[in-house]
Amino acid sequence: MKILDASGRCAIDKLDIQILDILQDNARAKNIEMARELGVAQSTVLERVRRLEEQGLIRGYRAILDPEKLGLTIQAFVSVTMQRHEAETIRRFEEGVRKLHGVRACYHLTGRFDYLLHVAVNDLEELGKLVKTEIAALDGYGKSETFVIFSEIKPDQGVPIGDSPGQKKKQD
């Protein structure tokens, strides 16, 4: 059951935000450790985590892998401009993107490009094949532009909750 606030978002309080912040930083955090850190009973943390999962605020748990150590030494963003913007064409394009192995994420955008794909591959040859033969073959594809990533300056640290915009997140 989802509990919504006046704006239609899931209603959460400061303790929920603290739990979400801890789990986002370390999904393997144990309830007893969180309870101790937050100064509440372990049963409270367990109940809160279950509710946050049921509400869909926590969609899952995953490990953060190092692409380079897995041989994925080339990452890039591929912007795609669609040739046609009919609903069925867009549906087939998005369905095709979901099936492409090298695509880490895909975003539907406003502005100059229609889509931005984050891709990870073994080498430049594989990147070229992915863009020229797989992405370009998708229904509705018009043109693309590829931006190779030199380095990652700030990795994805999760959804910005808990800390105010000017605050630094605690370091281990």
N, C-alpha and C positions, 0 to 999 in steps of 0.2 A: 504494500500500500504506500503510495506517495503522499507525503504531506507537503502541500504547496503554500507558499506565502502569497501576499496580495498581488505580486507581479507575475505569478505563475511558475516561479522557480521553486525547487525543493527547499523547504524550510530547514535550515541548520543553524546551530548556535556555535559559540566560541569553542566549546569542547569538541564538537564535530569537526570544526576547521582544524583544530590542533591534531586530532587523530588523522585526518586526511593529509595534513602536512607531513606528519611522521611517516605514514605509509607511502606517500609519494617519494619521500627521500629514501626509505628503506622498506620495501614491500615484505621483507622477511622479519620485520619487527614483531616480537612476541607480545601478546596481550598483557602479560604480567609486567614486561618492561615498560610498555606504554602507560599502564596504570600507575606504576611507580613514578615515572617521569611527570605524569599529569596530576598526581595526587588524588586519584580516584580508585574505586574498587575494580578489580579485574573483571568482575561480572558486568560492570557498567561499560567498560571498553568492549567486551564481547558483544553486548546488546547493541551498542552504538555501531560497531563495525557491521554486524548483521543487517541493521536497519539501513545503513548507508549503501550496502550491497543491494538490498531489496529495492531501494529507491532508484538504483541505477547510477548513483554518484560514483561508486566504485564499479567500473566495468570489467575489471580483471586484474591479474597480477602477472608481471613478466620480468625476465632478466634483461639487463641492458648489455648487449653483446658488442664486442669490438670488431667492426667490419674488416679493418686491416688485418687483424690476426686470423680472420677467416678467409683471407685472400681477396677480399673485396677492396682493392686498393684505389679504385676510381669511383668517386661519387660525383654526381652532377645534378643540376636542375634542368629539366627539359620543359620549355614553355611550348604549348600547343595552341594554335589558332584553328578553330573549326572551319570547314568549308561551308557546312550547312548547319543550321541551328534548329531543325525540327526535333520534336520531343523523341520520336523513335530513333533518330540518328544519335542523339545525345545518349539515350539509354543504351544503345548498342556499343557506342564508344566507351562509356563508363564500364560496361560489362566486360569489354575486351581488356581495358586497363587492369581491372581486378585480376585477370588471369595471367598477366605478364610477370614473370618470375623476378626480374631485376628491379621492378618498381616498388620502392619502400612505402611511398605515400603519394596520393594524388589529391589536388585541391582544385575545385571549380572556382574561378575568379571573376571579378569584374575588371574592366580596364582593357588594356592592350591585348592581353592573352586570355584565352578561355580556360585553360588548364595549366597547372604547374605540377610536374611530376618530379619527385625526388627519387633518383635511381642509384643503385650501387652494383658495380660489376667488377670483374677480375682485372680487366685491362682496357686500353683504348680501342682495341679491335672489337672487343665484346660490346663496348659502348656504341661504336659505329653500327654494329649489326642490330643492336636493340633499337636504336633510333631510326635507321634507314630501312630496316626490313620488318620490324615488329610494330613499332609505334606508327610509322608511316602507313602501314597496312590497315590500321583501325578505321572502321566506318566513320565517315565525316571528317577525317583528318584533312586539314588544309595545308598548314606549314608549321615548322617548329624552329626553335632556336635553343641551342644547348650551351649551358654554362657549367664548366668543369670547376669543381670545388678545390681550391688550393689548400685551405686549412679550415678547421672548425674553430671559431673564436669562442663561441658560447654554445655548448651543447644543450639540447632540450632538457630542461630541468623540471618539466611537468607544468601543470596549470598554476598560474600565479595566485595562490591563496595564502591567507595567514599573515604574511609579511606585507607591510605597506610598501609602495613603490620605491621609496628611497632607501629602504633597509636592505642590508646584505643578509643573505641566507647563511646560516651557521655552517662552518667548515668542519670536516672531521679531523 
